[in-house]
Amino acid sequence: MVDKEMTIRIIQNLIRNCIAHSAGDVTVKVFKKDMAVIIFKNPLENHKEINIERIFDRFYVGDSLRHKSTGLGLSIVKLLTEEQRGNVGADIQGNMLQIKVSLPV
């Protein structure tokens, strides 16, 4: 029920985000409930630098001093997810960032 190319782009952007910003090993979980769910989880060097309320905002870069980033990757993830009638969210627990994408099946 989802667009293959949009879904590939979502996953690519999440992988790029993890490569650029993770402070260690990345965990990816994929499962199906009422929706298809993809969860990316990675440690952060300094979680206090991230404003979780703005993480999907266009051009937002939480750690601009260390990384050259346009701040578009996660905003594109949100846009493409919502275009497919899905939802995306993020939270930080301790020093771990979790991004969860849910898409209709």
MOPAC internal coordinates of N, CA, C and O (Angstrom, degrees):
PM7 1SCF
backbone

  N    0.0000 0     0.00 0     0.00 0    0    0    0
  C    1.4522 1     0.00 0     0.00 0    1    0    0
  C    1.5260 1   111.88 1     0.00 0    2    1    0
  O    1.2310 1   119.82 1  -178.45 1    3    2    1
  N    1.3370 1   117.95 1     1.55 1    3    2    1
  C    1.4573 1   120.06 1   179.45 1    5    3    2
  C    1.5197 1   109.94 1  -115.75 1    6    5    3
  O    1.2310 1   121.34 1   -18.06 1    7    6    5
  N    1.3150 1   115.04 1   161.94 1    7    6    5
  C    1.4497 1   121.41 1   177.77 1    9    7    6
  C    1.5394 1   109.03 1   -79.42 1   10    9    7
  O    1.2310 1   121.04 1   -54.78 1   11   10    9
  N    1.3244 1   115.63 1   125.22 1   11   10    9
  C    1.4673 1   120.82 1  -176.36 1   13   11   10
  C    1.5271 1   111.60 1   -60.24 1   14   13   11
  O    1.2310 1   119.93 1   132.38 1   15   14   13
  N    1.3193 1   117.74 1   -47.62 1   15   14   13
  C    1.4672 1   120.86 1  -177.13 1   17   15   14
  C    1.5307 1   111.83 1   -65.22 1   18   17   15
  O    1.2310 1   120.22 1   139.19 1   19   18   17
  N    1.3283 1   117.19 1   -40.81 1   19   18   17
  C    1.4659 1   119.96 1   177.33 1   21   19   18
  C    1.5229 1   110.53 1   -62.96 1   22   21   19
  O    1.2310 1   120.43 1   137.91 1   23   22   21
  N    1.3157 1   116.78 1   -42.09 1   23   22   21
  C    1.4619 1   120.98 1  -178.48 1   25   23   22
  C    1.5274 1   110.85 1   -66.79 1   26   25   23
  O    1.2310 1   120.24 1   140.11 1   27   26   25
  N    1.3222 1   117.15 1   -39.89 1   27   26   25
  C    1.4638 1   120.66 1   175.87 1   29   27   26
  C    1.5231 1   109.78 1   -61.02 1   30   29   27
  O    1.2310 1   120.12 1   136.65 1   31   30   29
  N    1.3200 1   117.38 1   -43.35 1   31   30   29
  C    1.4719 1   121.01 1   179.68 1   33   31   30
  C    1.5287 1   111.21 1   -63.35 1   34   33   31
  O    1.2310 1   120.03 1   140.33 1   35   34   33
  N    1.3198 1   117.54 1   -39.67 1   35   34   33
  C    1.4679 1   121.62 1   176.87 1   37   35   34
  C    1.5305 1   109.84 1   -58.41 1   38   37   35
  O    1.2310 1   120.70 1   130.41 1   39   38   37
  N    1.3270 1   116.27 1   -49.59 1   39   38   37
  C    1.4616 1   120.93 1  -178.05 1   41   39   38
  C    1.5307 1   110.74 1   -64.99 1   42   41   39
  O    1.2310 1   120.13 1   137.71 1   43   42   41
  N    1.3245 1   117.35 1   -42.29 1   43   42   41
  C    1.4682 1   120.63 1   178.08 1   45   43   42
  C    1.5262 1   111.16 1   -60.03 1   46   45   43
  O    1.2310 1   120.39 1   135.46 1   47   46   45
  N    1.3152 1   116.85 1   -44.54 1   47   46   45
  C    1.4660 1   119.90 1  -179.51 1   49   47   46
  C    1.5204 1   111.81 1   -64.75 1   50   49   47
  O    1.2310 1   120.49 1   142.06 1   51   50   49
  N    1.3306 1   116.67 1   -37.94 1   51   50   49
  C    1.4582 1   119.65 1   177.85 1   53   51   50
  C    1.5262 1   111.23 1   -67.80 1   54   53   51
  O    1.2310 1   120.22 1   141.42 1   55   54   53
  N    1.3287 1   117.18 1   -38.58 1   55   54   53
  C    1.4666 1   120.51 1   176.71 1   57   55   54
  C    1.5245 1   109.79 1   -64.11 1   58   57   55
  O    1.2310 1   120.16 1   134.23 1   59   58   57
  N    1.3361 1   117.30 1   -45.77 1   59   58   57
  C    1.4711 1   120.39 1   178.58 1   61   59   58
  C    1.5265 1   111.37 1   -59.87 1   62   61   59
  O    1.2310 1   120.58 1   139.64 1   63   62   61
  N    1.3147 1   116.50 1   -40.36 1   63   62   61
  C    1.4596 1   120.65 1   178.75 1   65   63   62
  C    1.5311 1   110.53 1   -61.62 1   66   65   63
  O    1.2310 1   120.68 1   135.94 1   67   66   65
  N    1.3201 1   116.31 1   -44.06 1   67   66   65
  C    1.4651 1   120.06 1   178.90 1   69   67   66
  C    1.5251 1   111.13 1   -64.20 1   70   69   67
  O    1.2310 1   120.10 1   136.57 1   71   70   69
  N    1.3267 1   117.41 1   -43.43 1   71   70   69
  C    1.4630 1   120.73 1  -179.84 1   73   71   70
  C    1.5237 1   110.26 1   -61.34 1   74   73   71
  O    1.2310 1   120.41 1   137.59 1   75   74   73
  N    1.3070 1   116.81 1   -42.41 1   75   74   73
  C    1.4658 1   121.05 1  -176.08 1   77   75   74
  C    1.5202 1   113.64 1   -75.13 1   78   77   75
  O    1.2310 1   119.95 1   148.37 1   79   78   77
  N    1.3293 1   117.71 1   -31.63 1   79   78   77
  C    1.4607 1   119.27 1  -167.98 1   81   79   78
  C    1.5218 1   116.12 1  -122.12 1   82   81   79
  O    1.2310 1   119.50 1   174.01 1   83   82   81
  N    1.3180 1   118.56 1    -5.99 1   83   82   81
  C    1.4586 1   120.16 1  -177.83 1   85   83   82
  C    1.5250 1   111.35 1   -76.00 1   86   85   83
  O    1.2310 1   121.30 1   -36.73 1   87   86   85
  N    1.3181 1   115.12 1   143.27 1   87   86   85
  C    1.4612 1   121.57 1   176.75 1   89   87   86
  C    1.5288 1   110.65 1  -101.69 1   90   89   87
  O    1.2310 1   120.24 1  -161.05 1   91   90   89
  N    1.3229 1   117.16 1    18.95 1   91   90   89
  C    1.4628 1   119.88 1  -178.59 1   93   91   90
  C    1.5125 1   110.96 1   173.87 1   94   93   91
  O    1.2310 1   121.23 1    26.49 1   95   94   93
  N    1.3181 1   115.26 1  -153.51 1   95   94   93
  C    1.4603 1   121.38 1  -176.91 1   97   95   94
  C    1.5198 1   111.93 1   -67.91 1   98   97   95
  O    1.2310 1   121.22 1   -36.03 1   99   98   97
  N    1.3220 1   115.28 1   143.97 1   99   98   97
  C    1.4621 1   123.45 1  -179.73 1  101   99   98
  C    1.5238 1   108.27 1  -105.40 1  102  101   99
  O    1.2310 1   120.87 1   -42.28 1  103  102  101
  N    1.3174 1   115.94 1   137.72 1  103  102  101
  C    1.4572 1   121.74 1   175.50 1  105  103  102
  C    1.5266 1   108.33 1  -111.77 1  106  105  103
  O    1.2310 1   120.94 1   -46.68 1  107  106  105
  N    1.3399 1   115.81 1   133.32 1  107  106  105
  C    1.4574 1   121.09 1   176.89 1  109  107  106
  C    1.5207 1   107.39 1  -125.31 1  110  109  107
  O    1.2310 1   121.07 1   -51.41 1  111  110  109
  N    1.3216 1   115.57 1   128.59 1  111  110  109
  C    1.4619 1   121.17 1   176.37 1  113  111  110
  C    1.5231 1   108.36 1  -123.16 1  114  113  111
  O    1.2310 1   121.04 1   -40.87 1  115  114  113
  N    1.3192 1   115.61 1   139.13 1  115  114  113
  C    1.4625 1   121.84 1   176.69 1  117  115  114
  C    1.5156 1   106.94 1  -131.11 1  118  117  115
  O    1.2310 1   120.61 1   -50.96 1  119  118  117
  N    1.3267 1   116.44 1   129.04 1  119  118  117
  C    1.4534 1   119.84 1   177.53 1  121  119  118
  C    1.5169 1   109.82 1  -155.77 1  122  121  119
  O    1.2310 1   121.02 1    -9.61 1  123  122  121
  N    1.3131 1   115.65 1   170.39 1  123  122  121
  C    1.4634 1   121.44 1  -178.93 1  125  123  122
  C    1.5144 1   109.47 1  -122.34 1  126  125  123
  O    1.2310 1   121.36 1   -51.93 1  127  126  125
  N    1.3051 1   115.00 1   128.07 1  127  126  125
  C    1.4635 1   122.53 1   169.27 1  129  127  126
  C    1.5226 1   104.32 1  -120.10 1  130  129  127
  O    1.2310 1   120.34 1    57.98 1  131  130  129
  N    1.3157 1   116.96 1  -122.02 1  131  130  129
  C    1.4618 1   119.91 1   171.22 1  133  131  130
  C    1.5214 1   110.53 1   -71.57 1  134  133  131
  O    1.2310 1   121.19 1   158.13 1  135  134  133
  N    1.3378 1   115.33 1   -21.87 1  135  134  133
  C    1.4587 1   122.50 1   178.89 1  137  135  134
  C    1.5273 1   108.39 1  -133.75 1  138  137  135
  O    1.2310 1   120.86 1   -15.37 1  139  138  137
  N    1.3264 1   115.95 1   164.63 1  139  138  137
  C    1.4621 1   120.32 1   170.97 1  141  139  138
  C    1.5222 1   106.95 1   -77.93 1  142  141  139
  O    1.2310 1   120.20 1   -49.72 1  143  142  141
  N    1.3150 1   117.21 1   130.28 1  143  142  141
  C    1.4644 1   121.70 1  -174.89 1  145  143  142
  C    1.5226 1   109.20 1  -121.84 1  146  145  143
  O    1.2310 1   121.03 1   -48.34 1  147  146  145
  N    1.3333 1   115.64 1   131.66 1  147  146  145
  C    1.4611 1   122.51 1   174.89 1  149  147  146
  C    1.5257 1   106.81 1  -123.18 1  150  149  147
  O    1.2310 1   120.72 1   -54.66 1  151  150  149
  N    1.3258 1   116.24 1   125.34 1  151  150  149
  C    1.4679 1   120.64 1  -179.90 1  153  151  150
  C    1.5310 1   109.02 1  -121.55 1  154  153  151
  O    1.2310 1   121.08 1   -55.99 1  155  154  153
  N    1.3166 1   115.54 1   124.01 1  155  154  153
  C    1.4599 1   122.77 1   172.62 1  157  155  154
  C    1.5165 1   107.32 1  -107.33 1  158  157  155
  O    1.2310 1   120.76 1   -50.00 1  159  158  157
  N    1.3300 1   116.16 1   130.00 1  159  158  157
  C    1.4599 1   120.62 1  -179.03 1  161  159  158
  C    1.5254 1   108.04 1  -133.76 1  162  161  159
  O    1.2310 1   121.02 1   -50.53 1  163  162  161
  N    1.3343 1   115.66 1   129.47 1  163  162  161
  C    1.4595 1   119.52 1   179.13 1  165  163  162
  C    1.5208 1   111.80 1  -147.57 1  166  165  163
  O    1.2310 1   121.20 1   -29.65 1  167  166  165
  N    1.3472 1   115.30 1   150.35 1  167  166  165
  C    1.4634 1   119.29 1   177.89 1  169  167  166
  C    1.5262 1   111.04 1   -76.04 1  170  169  167
  O    1.2310 1   121.43 1   -29.66 1  171  170  169
  N    1.3205 1   114.87 1   150.34 1  171  170  169
  C    1.4628 1   122.39 1   177.80 1  173  171  170
  C    1.5169 1   109.46 1  -113.99 1  174  173  171
  O    1.2310 1   120.65 1   -33.21 1  175  174  173
  N    1.3235 1   116.36 1   146.79 1  175  174  173
  C    1.4634 1   119.35 1   175.18 1  177  175  174
  C    1.5137 1   111.18 1   -66.92 1  178  177  175
  O    1.2310 1   120.88 1   131.85 1  179  178  177
  N    1.3325 1   115.93 1   -48.15 1  179  178  177
  C    1.4583 1   120.03 1  -179.28 1  181  179  178
  C    1.5312 1   108.26 1  -139.47 1  182  181  179
  O    1.2310 1   120.99 1   -84.89 1  183  182  181
  N    1.3255 1   115.72 1    95.11 1  183  182  181
  C    1.4622 1   120.07 1  -176.61 1  185  183  182
  C    1.5245 1   112.48 1   -64.47 1  186  185  183
  O    1.2310 1   119.81 1   161.57 1  187  186  185
  N    1.3194 1   117.97 1   -18.43 1  187  186  185
  C    1.4633 1   120.61 1  -179.52 1  189  187  186
  C    1.5285 1   112.27 1   -70.81 1  190  189  187
  O    1.2310 1   120.26 1   163.87 1  191  190  189
  N    1.3365 1   117.11 1   -16.13 1  191  190  189
  C    1.4586 1   120.66 1   178.10 1  193  191  190
  C    1.5254 1   112.27 1   -78.70 1  194  193  191
  O    1.2310 1   119.95 1   166.50 1  195  194  193
  N    1.3160 1   117.70 1   -13.50 1  195  194  193
  C    1.4662 1   121.96 1  -175.39 1  197  195  194
  C    1.5252 1   110.06 1   -98.44 1  198  197  195
  O    1.2310 1   121.08 1   -53.70 1  199  198  197
  N    1.3237 1   115.54 1   126.30 1  199  198  197
  C    1.4658 1   121.23 1   172.96 1  201  199  198
  C    1.5290 1   106.64 1   -95.72 1  202  201  199
  O    1.2310 1   120.76 1   -83.15 1  203  202  201
  N    1.3157 1   116.15 1    96.85 1  203  202  201
  C    1.4673 1   121.79 1  -173.89 1  205  203  202
  C    1.5262 1   112.55 1   -58.66 1  206  205  203
  O    1.2310 1   120.23 1   152.45 1  207  206  205
  N    1.3241 1   117.17 1   -27.55 1  207  206  205
  C    1.4727 1   120.99 1   178.83 1  209  207  206
  C    1.5253 1   111.78 1   -69.28 1  210  209  207
  O    1.2310 1   120.02 1   159.07 1  211  210  209
  N    1.3333 1   117.57 1   -20.93 1  211  210  209
  C    1.4594 1   121.37 1  -176.29 1  213  211  210
  C    1.5255 1   113.23 1  -111.76 1  214  213  211
  O    1.2310 1   119.50 1  -176.78 1  215  214  213
  N    1.3019 1   118.56 1     3.22 1  215  214  213
  C    1.4625 1   121.82 1  -169.91 1  217  215  214
  C    1.5372 1   113.37 1   -59.60 1  218  217  215
  O    1.2310 1   119.84 1   151.96 1  219  218  217
  N    1.3257 1   117.91 1   -28.04 1  219  218  217
  C    1.4663 1   120.67 1   178.95 1  221  219  218
  C    1.5305 1   112.83 1   -98.54 1  222  221  219
  O    1.2310 1   120.38 1  -175.40 1  223  222  221
  N    1.3387 1   116.87 1     4.60 1  223  222  221
  C    1.4629 1   120.74 1   178.13 1  225  223  222
  C    1.5208 1   110.35 1   -71.50 1  226  225  223
  O    1.2310 1   121.21 1   -38.11 1  227  226  225
  N    1.3098 1   115.29 1   141.89 1  227  226  225
  C    1.4532 1   121.17 1   177.59 1  229  227  226
  C    1.5267 1   109.99 1   -61.79 1  230  229  227
  O    1.2310 1   120.44 1   -47.98 1  231  230  229
  N    1.3016 1   116.76 1   132.02 1  231  230  229
  C    1.4664 1   126.35 1   178.11 1  233  231  230
  C    1.5275 1   113.94 1    72.92 1  234  233  231
  O    1.2310 1   119.36 1  -175.12 1  235  234  233
  N    1.3317 1   118.83 1     4.88 1  235  234  233
  C    1.4688 1   119.41 1   177.54 1  237  235  234
  C    1.5244 1   109.31 1   -73.69 1  238  237  235
  O    1.2310 1   120.77 1   -50.26 1  239  238  237
  N    1.3191 1   116.13 1   129.74 1  239  238  237
  C    1.4610 1   122.54 1   176.29 1  241  239  238
  C    1.5196 1   106.59 1  -130.55 1  242  241  239
  O    1.2310 1   120.49 1   -65.60 1  243  242  241
  N    1.3228 1   116.66 1   114.40 1  243  242  241
  C    1.4559 1   120.69 1  -175.21 1  245  243  242
  C    1.5135 1   114.67 1   -76.19 1  246  245  243
  O    1.2310 1   120.26 1   151.07 1  247  246  245
  N    1.3167 1   117.11 1   -28.93 1  247  246  245
  C    1.4645 1   119.51 1  -176.96 1  249  247  246
  C    1.5243 1   109.83 1  -130.92 1  250  249  247
  O    1.2310 1   120.97 1  -120.40 1  251  250  249
  N    1.3069 1   115.76 1    59.60 1  251  250  249
  C    1.4656 1   122.75 1  -172.45 1  253  251  250
  C    1.5251 1   113.71 1   -64.42 1  254  253  251
  O    1.2310 1   119.43 1   160.78 1  255  254  253
  N    1.3125 1   118.69 1   -19.22 1  255  254  253
  C    1.4524 1   120.22 1  -179.39 1  257  255  254
  C    1.5255 1   112.59 1   -72.16 1  258  257  255
  O    1.2310 1   120.32 1   149.81 1  259  258  257
  N    1.3289 1   117.00 1   -30.19 1  259  258  257
  C    1.4650 1   120.25 1  -175.95 1  261  259  258
  C    1.5109 1   113.98 1   -99.75 1  262  261  259
  O    1.2310 1   119.47 1   155.84 1  263  262  261
  N    1.3080 1   118.62 1   -24.16 1  263  262  261
  C    1.4664 1   120.49 1  -172.22 1  265  263  262
  C    1.5196 1   110.53 1  -127.32 1  266  265  263
  O    1.2310 1   121.81 1   -36.94 1  267  266  265
  N    1.3177 1   114.14 1   143.06 1  267  266  265
  C    1.4620 1   119.31 1   172.52 1  269  267  266
  C    1.5265 1   106.13 1   -93.53 1  270  269  267
  O    1.2310 1   120.56 1   -71.78 1  271  270  269
  N    1.2985 1   116.54 1   108.22 1  271  270  269
  C    1.4521 1   122.39 1  -175.45 1  273  271  270
  C    1.5153 1   109.35 1  -140.82 1  274  273  271
  O    1.2310 1   120.83 1   -34.63 1  275  274  273
  N    1.3283 1   116.01 1   145.37 1  275  274  273
  C    1.4599 1   119.81 1   178.12 1  277  275  274
  C    1.5199 1   111.96 1   -82.57 1  278  277  275
  O    1.2310 1   120.52 1   160.47 1  279  278  277
  N    1.3311 1   116.60 1   -19.53 1  279  278  277
  C    1.4553 1   119.50 1  -177.42 1  281  279  278
  C    1.5158 1   112.80 1    77.46 1  282  281  279
  O    1.2310 1   120.18 1  -160.20 1  283  282  281
  N    1.3322 1   117.26 1    19.80 1  283  282  281
  C    1.4637 1   120.44 1  -178.83 1  285  283  282
  C    1.5288 1   113.60 1  -100.50 1  286  285  283
  O    1.2310 1   119.74 1   155.97 1  287  286  285
  N    1.3204 1   118.09 1   -24.03 1  287  286  285
  C    1.4624 1   121.57 1  -172.73 1  289  287  286
  C    1.5119 1   114.98 1   -54.18 1  290  289  287
  O    1.2310 1   120.13 1   128.12 1  291  290  289
  N    1.3269 1   117.37 1   -51.88 1  291  290  289
  C    1.4669 1   119.49 1  -177.44 1  293  291  290
  C    1.5214 1   111.97 1   -75.99 1  294  293  291
  O    1.2310 1   119.81 1   152.39 1  295  294  293
  N    1.3240 1   117.97 1   -27.61 1  295  294  293
  C    1.4701 1   118.55 1   175.48 1  297  295  294
  C    1.5249 1   109.97 1   -68.44 1  298  297  295
  O    1.2310 1   120.23 1   145.82 1  299  298  297
  N    1.3355 1   117.16 1   -34.18 1  299  298  297
  C    1.4686 1   120.85 1   175.79 1  301  299  298
  C    1.5158 1   110.31 1   -68.21 1  302  301  299
  O    1.2310 1   120.25 1   140.63 1  303  302  301
  N    1.3337 1   117.13 1   -39.37 1  303  302  301
  C    1.4694 1   121.30 1   175.77 1  305  303  302
  C    1.5288 1   109.56 1   -56.26 1  306  305  303
  O    1.2310 1   120.49 1   132.29 1  307  306  305
  N    1.3178 1   116.67 1   -47.71 1  307  306  305
  C    1.4698 1   120.69 1  -179.38 1  309  307  306
  C    1.5233 1   111.19 1   -63.44 1  310  309  307
  O    1.2310 1   120.25 1   133.23 1  311  310  309
  N    1.3153 1   117.13 1   -46.77 1  311  310  309
  C    1.4647 1   121.31 1  -179.24 1  313  311  310
  C    1.5315 1   111.61 1   -59.50 1  314  313  311
  O    1.2310 1   120.21 1   130.22 1  315  314  313
  N    1.3324 1   117.20 1   -49.78 1  315  314  313
  C    1.4639 1   120.82 1  -177.86 1  317  315  314
  C    1.5224 1   112.09 1   -67.55 1  318  317  315
  O    1.2310 1   120.34 1   144.80 1  319  318  317
  N    1.3247 1   116.95 1   -35.20 1  319  318  317
  C    1.4653 1   120.66 1   177.58 1  321  319  318
  C    1.5230 1   110.25 1   -65.25 1  322  321  319
  O    1.2310 1   120.46 1   132.95 1  323  322  321
  N    1.3165 1   116.73 1   -47.05 1  323  322  321
  C    1.4677 1   120.20 1  -178.95 1  325  323  322
  C    1.5199 1   111.78 1   -68.36 1  326  325  323
  O    1.2310 1   119.40 1   147.39 1  327  326  325
  N    1.3358 1   118.75 1   -32.61 1  327  326  325
  C    1.4712 1   121.17 1   176.22 1  329  327  326
  C    1.5191 1   111.63 1   -62.52 1  330  329  327
  O    1.2310 1   120.73 1   155.83 1  331  330  329
  N    1.3338 1   116.21 1   -24.17 1  331  330  329
  C    1.4645 1   120.64 1  -179.91 1  333  331  330
  C    1.5316 1   111.78 1   -99.12 1  334  333  331
  O    1.2310 1   120.47 1  -162.73 1  335  334  333
  N    1.3191 1   116.71 1    17.27 1  335  334  333
  C    1.4561 1   123.30 1  -179.92 1  337  335  334
  C    1.5277 1   112.56 1    63.84 1  338  337  335
  O    1.2310 1   121.08 1  -147.88 1  339  338  337
  N    1.3216 1   115.54 1    32.12 1  339  338  337
  C    1.4553 1   121.11 1   176.89 1  341  339  338
  C    1.5136 1   110.33 1  -108.91 1  342  341  339
  O    1.2310 1   121.12 1     7.44 1  343  342  341
  N    1.3129 1   115.47 1  -172.56 1  343  342  341
  C    1.4610 1   119.25 1   176.39 1  345  343  342
  C    1.5242 1   109.75 1  -143.32 1  346  345  343
  O    1.2310 1   121.73 1   -23.41 1  347  346  345
  N    1.3251 1   114.30 1   156.59 1  347  346  345
  C    1.4514 1   120.89 1  -178.96 1  349  347  346
  C    1.5228 1   108.54 1  -138.00 1  350  349  347
  O    1.2310 1   121.14 1   -34.79 1  351  350  349
  N    1.3186 1   115.43 1   145.21 1  351  350  349
  C    1.4509 1   119.85 1   178.47 1  353  351  350
  C    1.5172 1   109.86 1  -149.60 1  354  353  351
  O    1.2310 1   121.34 1   -15.60 1  355  354  353
  N    1.3108 1   115.04 1   164.40 1  355  354  353
  C    1.4589 1   120.55 1   179.36 1  357  355  354
  C    1.5156 1   109.12 1  -141.05 1  358  357  355
  O    1.2310 1   121.27 1   -30.80 1  359  358  357
  N    1.3147 1   115.17 1   149.20 1  359  358  357
  C    1.4623 1   120.03 1   171.82 1  361  359  358
  C    1.5273 1   109.54 1  -149.89 1  362  361  359
  O    1.2310 1   121.67 1   -18.71 1  363  362  361
  N    1.3061 1   114.41 1   161.29 1  363  362  361
  C    1.4584 1   121.16 1   178.32 1  365  363  362
  C    1.5214 1   107.26 1  -122.66 1  366  365  363
  O    1.2310 1   121.31 1   -52.63 1  367  366  365
  N    1.3247 1   115.10 1   127.37 1  367  366  365
  C    1.4635 1   121.47 1   175.69 1  369  367  366
  C    1.5226 1   106.82 1  -125.03 1  370  369  367
  O    1.2310 1   120.94 1   -66.43 1  371  370  369
  N    1.3199 1   115.80 1   113.57 1  371  370  369
  C    1.4615 1   119.59 1  -173.85 1  373  371  370
  C    1.5157 1   108.57 1    66.30 1  374  373  371
  O    1.2310 1   120.75 1    58.59 1  375  374  373
  N    1.3287 1   116.16 1  -121.41 1  375  374  373
  C    1.4620 1   119.23 1   176.88 1  377  375  374
  C    1.5236 1   112.00 1  -107.89 1  378  377  375
  O    1.2310 1   120.17 1  -160.72 1  379  378  377
  N    1.3318 1   117.29 1    19.28 1  379  378  377
  C    1.4627 1   121.55 1  -177.70 1  381  379  378
  C    1.5304 1   111.26 1  -106.73 1  382  381  379
  O    1.2310 1   121.27 1   -52.68 1  383  382  381
  N    1.3393 1   115.18 1   127.32 1  383  382  381
  C    1.4617 1   122.13 1   173.69 1  385  383  382
  C    1.5151 1   107.88 1   -95.72 1  386  385  383
  O    1.2310 1   120.63 1   -48.69 1  387  386  385
  N    1.3267 1   116.40 1   131.31 1  387  386  385
  C    1.4481 1   121.80 1   176.26 1  389  387  386
  C    1.5139 1   109.45 1  -122.82 1  390  389  387
  O    1.2310 1   120.51 1   -52.21 1  391  390  389
  N    1.3191 1   116.64 1   127.79 1  391  390  389
  C    1.4579 1   122.30 1   174.63 1  393  391  390
  C    1.5142 1   107.52 1  -117.82 1  394  393  391
  O    1.2310 1   120.95 1   -54.11 1  395  394  393
  N    1.3336 1   115.79 1   125.89 1  395  394  393
  C    1.4612 1   122.03 1  -176.00 1  397  395  394
  C    1.5189 1   109.64 1  -120.46 1  398  397  395
  O    1.2310 1   121.06 1   -57.18 1  399  398  397
  N    1.3350 1   115.58 1   122.82 1  399  398  397
  C    1.4528 1   122.99 1   178.13 1  401  399  398
  C    1.5218 1   108.26 1  -112.19 1  402  401  399
  O    1.2310 1   120.31 1   -51.46 1  403  402  401
  N    1.3210 1   117.01 1   128.54 1  403  402  401
  C    1.4692 1   121.69 1   176.93 1  405  403  402
  C    1.5146 1   108.28 1  -120.63 1  406  405  403
  O    1.2310 1   120.94 1   -50.35 1  407  406  405
  N    1.3456 1   115.80 1   129.65 1  407  406  405
  C    1.4617 1   122.17 1  -178.44 1  409  407  406
  C    1.5198 1   109.49 1  -127.92 1  410  409  407
  O    1.2310 1   120.10 1   -33.00 1  411  410  409
  N    1.3379 1   117.41 1   147.00 1  411  410  409
  C    1.4559 1   120.00 1   179.66 1  413  411  410
  C    1.5297 1   112.32 1   -64.97 1  414  413  411
  O    1.2310 1   121.18 1   -34.39 1  415  414  413
  N    1.3164 1   115.36 1   145.61 1  415  414  413
  C    1.4765 1   120.34 1   177.61 1  417  415  414
  C    1.5080 1   110.85 1  -107.43 1  418  417  415
  O    1.2310 1   120.10 1   180.00 1  419  418  417

